[in-house]
Amino acid sequence: MYVCRRCVCVLRSSALLWGKAQPSVTPQYRGSAGAHGLCCMSTTTSGHSPASLVHQIFSQSRRERWKSCGIRFLTEQPSVTQTRTAALPLTDEGNIPAQVVDPDRQQETSGAVSFPVDQMMIDLDAVPDPSPFDPISEEDAIQISVPSVLPPVTFTLRDYVDKSETLRKLVQLGVNLSKLEQRPNVGSMLVRLDFEADVAPRLFFLKDLGVEDSQLGPLLTKNPFILTENVENLQDRVSYLKSKKFSSESVAAMVSKAPYLLNFSVKRLDNRLGFFQQQLGLSPHKVRDVVTRLPRLLCGSLEPVKENLKVCELEFGFRRMEIQHIITRVPKVLTANKRKLTEVFDFIHNTMGVPHSLIAKFPQVLNAQFLRIKERHLFLVYLDRAHYDPAHPNYISLERLVTLPDEIFCSEVALASPDDFKRFQKTL
């Protein structure tokens, strides 16, 4: 019979437990076993002679000998008596404790080795669990699936906030994720960012620049792409603005008002500053003042600026010096809506009869709401107090006409009650 070496050890230990009357099991290694480590077991029992047992073993085919385990082979032989005893407990070494062996069983050694059936069906050659350090093939590695901590598909960044440190800290800074998730590709960009490696260096840069803590959230809400800009490029753009004699406070205010300012290269910033200096004919000091008050001039398109300059000069009829004064006082004229700007100027100049010189002297009127100017002018006409000539005794300046609240306008300019003005508005 062919058994493996572990089976031989089990049989040997079991035979010793049953007493000296048990047959001795002597493993003999055969050269035909080869690398499989199979051995021939010879027994000296009263029921079977060694010659007959060897004859039975070698009568099996080679396939059956390789396929069967030694203990299972014993259970299949008709000469081996199967007992119906319960499975005995085993020690850590796989042996049966001596104190649980029945003394009466020690006398029943008539010549057959008896083993409990449950023990003999134990698969001693079971494949052990693989070690995590064992090498694996590329095909096995490709089939390994690691569950993601983040949800694979979602329509809102809210599902990622609890799992992403970056999103959680951006919310603490005051960033409005509900607005950012509506913009294409912004949500996926924020999820991929690492807070320590990507976000923190940009935040420290903005803090060193002079941006206040309360402005960080709104700034990143408007321009989250600054988190992907190279810090060295950001520093180069700030250094360029300071080389053009912009103060640190001015640069910080410009970045807070126009968050996309630092996303543009130094070459673009230089071209924009040169354009306004040449087209407007202003001094460098006045250009810096205009750009500081309206920094989006450096970020937006130049087409509305060019169009409004032509409208002021060709359609409105302002002289170059008047245009320079208007832009210096109210830079928003350069980016105002052309239709609204034309409607306001037409009503003030043609309906109210205000000359160009007075409009250029009080250019804030061009930035006022058209309905506000119309209602107050018609109310003054109704009261016979619409006098906009400085030489008139009851002269009313355009600045007071458009800037004062309704209560003060009624009491100091129109010399009427607010209720009278409200009733008049209902007639329009």
C-alpha positions in Angstrom: 0.0 0.0 0.0 1.3 3.5 -0.8 0.8 6.2 1.7 2.3 9.6 2.2 4.7 10.5 5.0 2.2 12.4 7.0 -0.2 9.4 6.9 2.7 7.2 8.1 3.3 9.5 11.1 -0.4 9.4 12.0 -0.6 5.7 11.8 2.6 5.3 13.8 1.3 7.6 16.6 -2.1 5.9 16.6 -0.5 2.4 16.8 1.6 3.5 19.9 -1.6 4.7 21.6 -3.4 1.4 21.1 -0.7 -0.5 22.9 2.2 -2.7 22.2 0.1 -5.3 20.5 -0.4 -3.0 17.6 1.6 -3.8 14.5 4.6 -1.8 13.8 4.5 0.4 10.8 7.8 0.6 9.0 8.0 3.0 6.1 10.2 1.9 3.3 11.1 4.4 0.6 10.9 3.1 -3.0 12.7 4.5 -5.8 9.6 4.4 -8.0 7.9 7.0 -5.7 10.2 9.7 -7.0 9.6 13.2 -5.9 6.2 12.5 -4.5 7.6 10.9 -1.4 5.5 7.8 -1.5 6.5 4.8 0.6 5.6 1.1 1.1 4.2 0.1 4.5 4.7 -3.5 5.6 2.7 -4.8 8.5 3.0 -8.0 10.6 -0.6 -8.9 11.5 -2.1 -12.2 12.3 -4.8 -11.8 9.7 -2.6 -10.9 6.8 0.9 -11.9 6.0 3.4 -9.4 4.5 3.5 -11.3 1.3 -0.3 -11.3 0.8 -0.5 -7.6 1.8 2.2 -6.7 -0.7 0.4 -8.7 -3.4 -2.8 -6.7 -2.8 -0.9 -3.4 -2.9 0.8 -4.1 -6.2 -2.4 -5.6 -7.7 -3.8 -2.1 -8.0 -3.1 0.0 -11.0 -0.5 2.8 -10.9 -3.3 5.3 -11.3 -5.2 4.1 -8.2 -2.0 4.2 -6.2 -1.3 7.8 -7.1 -4.9 8.8 -6.6 -5.7 7.2 -3.2 -4.4 8.3 0.1 -3.0 5.7 2.5 -5.7 6.1 5.2 -8.5 6.1 2.7 -7.0 2.9 1.2 -7.1 1.2 4.5 -10.8 2.0 4.9 -11.6 0.5 1.5 -9.9 -2.8 2.3 -12.4 -5.5 3.4 -9.9 -6.9 5.9 -9.8 -3.6 7.9 -12.4 -3.4 10.6 -14.2 -0.1 10.8 -15.3 0.9 14.2 -18.3 3.0 15.1 -16.7 4.8 17.9 -17.1 8.6 18.1 -14.3 10.8 16.9 -11.7 11.2 19.6 -10.2 14.6 20.4 -6.7 15.4 19.1 -3.9 17.3 20.6 -2.0 20.1 18.9 0.4 17.5 17.5 -2.5 15.6 15.9 -2.3 12.6 18.4 -5.0 11.2 20.6 -4.5 11.9 24.3 -3.7 8.8 26.3 -6.1 9.6 29.1 -9.2 9.4 26.7 -8.2 5.9 25.3 -10.5 3.1 26.6 -8.5 0.5 28.4 -10.7 -2.3 27.0 -9.7 -1.2 23.5 -6.1 -2.0 24.3 -6.9 -5.7 24.5 -8.7 -5.7 21.1 -5.6 -6.0 19.0 -6.5 -9.2 17.2 -4.6 -8.2 14.1 -6.5 -5.4 12.4 -5.8 -1.7 12.9 -9.1 0.1 13.7 -9.5 3.9 13.1 -12.6 6.0 13.5 -14.2 6.7 10.2 -14.5 10.5 10.8 -10.7 10.7 11.4 -9.8 8.7 8.3 -11.7 11.1 6.0 -9.7 14.1 7.0 -8.0 15.6 4.0 -4.4 15.9 5.2 -3.2 17.2 1.8 -5.5 20.2 1.7 -4.0 23.2 -0.1 -3.0 25.9 2.5 -4.2 29.5 2.2 -1.9 31.6 0.0 0.4 34.0 1.8 0.0 37.7 1.0 3.7 37.7 0.2 3.5 35.1 -2.5 4.0 36.5 -6.1 1.1 36.5 -8.4 0.8 36.6 -12.2 -0.2 39.7 -14.2 -3.6 38.0 -15.1 -4.4 37.5 -11.4 -3.3 41.1 -10.6 -5.7 42.5 -13.3 -8.6 40.6 -11.8 -8.1 42.0 -8.4 -10.8 44.7 -7.7 -10.3 47.1 -4.8 -13.5 48.7 -3.6 -13.4 52.5 -3.8 -14.0 54.6 -0.7 -15.8 57.2 -2.8 -19.1 56.5 -4.6 -18.4 55.6 -8.3 -21.3 57.6 -9.7 -23.1 60.7 -8.3 -24.8 63.9 -9.4 -23.7 66.0 -6.5 -20.6 66.7 -4.5 -22.5 66.2 -1.3 -21.9 62.5 -1.5 -18.1 63.0 -1.5 -17.8 65.6 1.4 -17.7 63.0 4.2 -15.1 60.9 2.4 -12.9 63.7 0.9 -10.7 65.8 3.1 -10.3 68.4 0.4 -14.0 69.0 0.0 -14.6 69.0 3.7 -12.0 71.7 4.3 -13.1 73.7 1.3 -16.6 73.8 2.9 -15.1 75.0 6.1 -13.4 77.9 4.2 -16.8 79.0 2.9 -16.6 77.5 -0.7 -20.1 77.0 -2.2 -19.9 73.5 -3.7 -23.5 73.8 -5.0 -22.3 76.4 -7.5 -19.2 74.6 -8.4 -20.9 71.3 -9.2 -23.0 73.0 -11.8 -19.9 73.9 -13.8 -18.6 71.2 -16.1 -15.5 69.2 -15.0 -15.1 71.3 -11.8 -16.5 68.6 -9.5 -14.3 65.8 -10.8 -11.3 68.2 -10.6 -11.9 69.0 -6.9 -12.4 65.3 -6.0 -8.9 64.5 -7.4 -7.1 67.2 -5.6 -5.1 66.4 -2.5 -5.5 69.0 0.2 -1.9 69.0 1.6 -0.2 68.8 -1.8 -2.6 70.9 -4.0 -4.8 73.2 -1.9 -2.7 74.1 1.1 0.2 75.7 -0.9 -2.2 77.9 -2.8 -4.1 79.0 0.3 -0.8 80.0 2.0 0.2 81.9 -1.1 -3.1 83.9 -1.1 -2.7 84.5 2.6 0.8 85.8 2.2 -0.5 88.0 -0.7 -2.9 89.7 1.7 -6.2 88.1 0.9 -8.4 88.1 4.0 -9.8 84.9 5.4 -13.4 85.9 4.7 -12.5 86.4 1.0 -10.9 82.9 0.4 -14.3 81.1 0.1 -15.9 83.5 -2.4 -12.6 83.7 -4.3 -12.3 79.9 -4.7 -16.1 79.7 -5.5 -15.6 82.0 -8.5 -12.2 80.6 -9.6 -11.5 77.1 -8.4 -8.9 76.7 -11.2 -6.4 78.7 -9.2 -5.9 75.5 -7.2 -4.3 73.9 -10.3 -2.0 76.8 -11.1 1.7 76.4 -10.5 2.7 78.4 -7.4 5.8 79.7 -9.1 3.7 81.1 -12.0 1.4 82.8 -9.5 4.4 84.4 -7.8 5.8 85.6 -11.1 2.5 87.4 -12.0 2.4 89.1 -8.6 6.0 90.1 -9.0 5.2 91.6 -12.4 2.4 93.7 -11.0 4.5 94.9 -8.1 7.2 95.9 -10.7 4.6 98.1 -12.3 4.3 99.9 -8.9 1.1 98.3 -7.8 1.2 98.1 -4.0 0.7 94.9 -2.1 -2.6 96.1 -0.8 -3.7 97.0 -4.4 -2.7 93.5 -5.7 -4.6 91.8 -2.9 -7.7 93.9 -3.6 -7.5 93.3 -7.3 -7.2 89.5 -6.7 -10.2 89.6 -4.4 -12.3 91.6 -6.9 -11.2 89.7 -10.0 -10.3 86.1 -8.9 -9.2 85.1 -12.4 -6.5 87.8 -12.5 -3.7 85.5 -11.5 -4.7 82.9 -14.0 -3.3 85.0 -16.9 0.3 85.0 -18.0 2.7 87.9 -17.5 2.6 88.6 -21.2 -1.1 89.0 -21.3 -1.1 91.3 -18.2 1.6 93.5 -19.9 -0.4 93.7 -23.1 -3.5 94.8 -21.3 -1.8 97.5 -19.3 -0.2 98.8 -22.5 -3.5 98.8 -24.3 -5.3 101.0 -21.8 -2.3 103.4 -21.6 -2.2 103.8 -25.3 -6.0 103.9 -26.1 -7.0 106.1 -23.2 -3.9 108.3 -23.3 -3.7 108.2 -19.5 -0.6 108.5 -17.4 0.8 105.3 -15.7 -0.5 106.5 -12.4 -4.1 107.0 -13.7 -3.9 103.6 -15.5 -3.0 101.9 -12.2 -5.8 103.7 -10.4 -8.4 102.6 -13.1 -7.2 99.0 -13.1 -7.1 98.8 -9.3 -10.7 100.0 -9.1 -11.9 97.8 -11.9 -9.4 94.9 -12.2 -11.7 92.8 -14.5 -10.4 95.1 -17.2 -7.3 92.9 -17.2 -9.4 89.7 -17.3 -12.3 90.2 -19.7 -12.6 90.7 -23.4 -11.4 93.9 -24.9 -14.2 94.1 -27.5 -16.8 95.8 -25.2 -14.1 98.3 -24.2 -13.3 99.2 -27.7 -16.9 99.5 -28.7 -17.8 101.8 -25.7 -14.9 104.0 -26.5 -16.2 104.5 -30.1 -19.7 105.1 -28.8 -18.6 107.8 -26.4 -16.6 109.5 -29.1 -18.6 109.1 -32.3 -22.3 108.7 -31.1 -22.3 110.7 -27.9 -19.9 113.4 -29.2 -17.6 113.6 -26.2 -14.1 115.0 -26.7 -11.0 113.0 -25.8 -10.4 114.9 -22.6 -14.0 114.4 -21.5 -13.8 110.7 -22.2 -10.6 110.4 -20.1 -12.3 112.3 -17.2 -15.4 110.0 -17.4 -13.3 106.8 -17.4 -11.1 108.1 -14.5 -14.2 108.8 -12.4 -16.4 105.9 -13.5 -14.3 103.0 -15.0 -17.5 100.9 -15.3 -18.4 102.9 -18.4 -15.9 100.9 -20.3 -17.7 97.6 -19.6 -21.3 98.9 -19.4 -24.0 97.5 -21.7 -24.0 99.5 -24.9 -27.8 99.6 -25.1 -28.3 100.8 -21.5 -25.5 103.4 -21.8 -27.1 104.8 -25.0 -30.5 104.9 -23.4 -29.3 106.8 -20.4 -27.3 109.3 -22.3 -30.1 110.0 -24.8 -32.6 110.7 -22.0 -30.2 113.0 -20.1 -28.9 114.9 -23.0 -31.9 115.1 -25.3 -34.8 115.0 -22.9 -33.4 116.7 -19.8 -31.3 119.1 -21.9 -28.1 118.5 -20.0 -25.0 119.5 -22.1 -21.9 117.3 -22.5 -19.8 119.4 -20.2 -22.2 118.7 -17.2 -22.4 115.0 -18.0 -18.6 114.8 -18.1 -18.5 116.7 -14.8 -20.9 114.2 -13.1 -20.3 111.0 -15.0 -21.9 108.9 -12.2 -25.2 109.6 -14.0 -24.2 107.4 -16.8 -24.0 104.4 -14.4 -27.4 105.1 -12.8 -30.6 103.2 -13.4 -32.6 104.6 -16.3 -36.0 104.2 -14.5 -34.7 106.0 -11.4 -33.6 109.0 -13.6 -36.8 109.1 -15.5 -39.1 109.0 -12.5 -37.3 111.7 -10.6 -37.0 114.0 -13.6 -40.7 113.7 -14.5 -41.6 114.4 -10.8 -39.4 117.5 -10.8 -41.0 118.6 -14.1 -44.5 118.1 -12.5 -43.4 120.3 -9.6 -41.7 122.8 -12.0 -38.3 122.3 -10.3 -36.4 120.6 -13.1 -33.5 123.1 -13.4 -30.1 121.6 -14.3 -28.3 124.8 -15.3 -25.8 125.8 -12.7 -26.7 129.5 -13.3 -30.3 128.9 -12.2 -31.2 129.8 -8.6 -33.0 126.4 -8.1 -30.2 124.5 -9.7 -30.2 120.7 -9.1 -27.0 118.8 -9.8 -27.1 115.5 -11.5 -25.2 113.9 -8.6 -27.9 114.7 -6.1 -30.5 113.6 -8.7 -29.3 110.0 -8.9 -27.5 109.3 -5.6 -29.8 110.5 -2.9 -32.3 108.1 -1.3 -36.0 108.7 -2.0 -36.8 110.3 1.4 -33.9 112.8 1.2 -34.6 113.5 -2.5 -38.2 114.4 -1.7 -37.4 116.5 1.3 -34.3 118.4 0.1 -34.6 118.4 -3.7 -38.2 118.1 -4.7 -39.5 119.8 -1.5 -42.4 117.3 -1.4 -43.4 114.4 0.8 -42.5 110.8 0.0 -46.2 109.9 -0.2 -46.6 112.5 -3.0 -43.8 110.9 -4.9 -45.2 107.4 -4.5 -48.6 108.5 -5.8 -46.9 110.2 -8.7 -45.0 106.9 -9.6 -48.4 105.1 -9.8 -49.5 107.5 -12.6 -46.5 106.6 -14.8 
